[in-house]
Amino acid sequence: MKKLIDNINKIIENSSENISILINEINDTNYIYSYNTDIQLISASIIKVPIMLAVLNEVQSARLNLKDKILVKNQDILEDTEIFENGEEYYTIYELLNWMIIKSDNTATNVLIRKIGMETVNNYLINVLETKSTYLQRYMLDENAIKNGFNNYSSQQDMLNIFTKLFNKTILNNELCDVAIKILYNQRCQNQIIRYIYEPVKFAHKTGSLDYLNHDVGVMKIKNKQFYIGISIYNSKNKKGNKKLVGTLGKTIYEHLCINA
């Protein structure tokens, strides 16, 4: 993997961006590549992965059912949504979970947070997922909360641990882990790590972006092996972040893993 490491280092050196990268075969204690992985970053939408797991934990505990319907009210519907633009309607928890992940819909996310409570999410993060840098302080698109110093945070190390627990099925039960993994595999936001990969790629992942920030984290299946790949750009030189750089890194990583896996 020396060539891969050298190539990644060269891309980082030539980019002048702040980057956090973690590449690891699931369950291998020796990371393939690790750079700024413990740094706590504003999470943007990758926080939606542990939110999904917290909701599924409520399902496992029989406090919720995936078929339960929730009324998404007009006051819940945010301007950025495409899913709920037709107004009030009932949706199952299962459908809301899907929209939260595969389209990163903020309306669905906020409805689910309100359903189980922010405290429930954070308790799950601390006590079950055992995260060190990940917590939820605000709803999606809550600009007032941000102005008052509240935000959502995570790190590459925490996301690796979350995905490892999910794919090892050491959280939830097997059926609900499969539900979460299937949703992540159906991801429609494909403009970062697999941006420049022309072949079909099996990648269970979640993206996220805010001004000057973008993430893509998840597990890619290559030759029957599972690799966590997480890339974050933070304090970017560009207001829109640098998804092209993530795409360049993603292609480089994928091509090397295909040869060496």
Salt bridges, closest charged atoms under 4 A:
ASP6 OD2 - LYS2 NZ 2.79
GLU58 OE1 - ARG63 NE 2.77
ASP76 OD1 - ARG114 NH1 3.83
GLU82 OE1 - LYS103 NZ 3.12
GLU130 OE1 - LYS165 NZ 2.95
ASP178 OD1 - LYS169 NZ 2.61
ASP216 OD1 - HIS205 ND1 2.74
